[in-house]
């Protein structure tokens, strides 16, 4: 009896200590964030009767502050917040901007009191920060890696500046997905040689301060609305890549190395791309003759590559190639156009149809021997087309240089103007017949 009584006293003491620790976390929360009317657990509470591992998973969907609050529900809940499978370092109110300053004291306590159990997901999301906050955010990121996080998301919505990440290599055998938004990336951070499980990488609205992204394990890569002020090209080396999205890059266009396993790619050179042909305004197309401007001449930063973009993505089965007029990258690549031996579907925009004699369009069609579907979007970006003209390849009339597998041709536009007529005439000469309903 005495032994049992002592055990009960010790258990109560541990529970009380756990509650005291949680109260310290409450002290670290922003003013007004405490829930003074937290309900007690009822005898028929079915959620509270679930196994610990399920409750740990459920709590991972809550902001970290809300997960800690559950310690007051009942004795059963006092320690559960310490071992959640996910950690969301975010604000409690999605409508209000979140500052790092509001989270620092709370996180100081949380990192000390939380059990060192593995984390499946970690999300760090806030709106405002200053330079004094950067070491804290980097500490939270490294804590996630130490806890063997598999999915890590870091989103900063500060419109004035980017948050600097540590100039330290990211080392993890467990990280599978990394999502970055609003950060400044340094060279060593994006050397993923020590992240042997990393398969998904998304970099959005980031400042790129390095010259190479390298990963042998990467399968899916998305780089959107990023910018770089480097004088050399960012090289992307991911030989096992399956899907690629490169859109609205501000600065010099990255160089794509060979991606033999690639299945789908979207490359969209926006108006902010600095690779502009100096002769374009005068009506001279450098890709069509030997009067090449200095911007269109391959430089030492191009790593002696004949193709900057097309060579790396030539193994894809599905391609979207979009460019603002005046950019020279695709035009220069077409001088050494590779064969797209696996390409089944292809989407091109107006850029490919404005050159004399439609040479860019002709070149890529000639080098796509198994193409099945061609879509031409000849309307302003961001709008919806008013007309859709459908056609198909007629291989019975006479031989043609394009794929005999071409079953679907779509021309999307606003009105049938001179350019559209020219495109339709060109396609008809390649044995493509259109029907107008």
Secondary structure, 3 states (H helix, E strand, C coil): CHHHHHHHHHHHHHHHHHHHHHHHHHHCCCCCCCCCCCCCCCCCCCCCCCCHHHHHHHHCCCEHHHHHHHHHCCHHHCCHHHHCCEEEECCCCCCCCCEHHHHHHHHHHHHHHCCCCCCCEEEEEECECCHHHHHHHHHHHHHHHHCCCCEEEEEECCCCCCEECCCCCCCCCCCCEEEEECEEEECHHHEHHHCCCCCEEEEECCEEECCEEECCCCCEEEEECCECCCCCCCEEECCCCCEEEEECCEECCCEECCCCCCCEEEEEECCCECCECCCHHHCCCHHHCCCCCCCCCCCHHHCCCCCCCCCCCCCCCEEEEEECCCECHHHHHHHHCCCCCCCCEEEEEHHHHCCHHHHHHHHHHHCCCCCCEEEEEECCCCCCCCEEEEEEECCCCCCCCCCCCCCEEEEEECCCCHHHHHHHHHHHHCCEEEECC
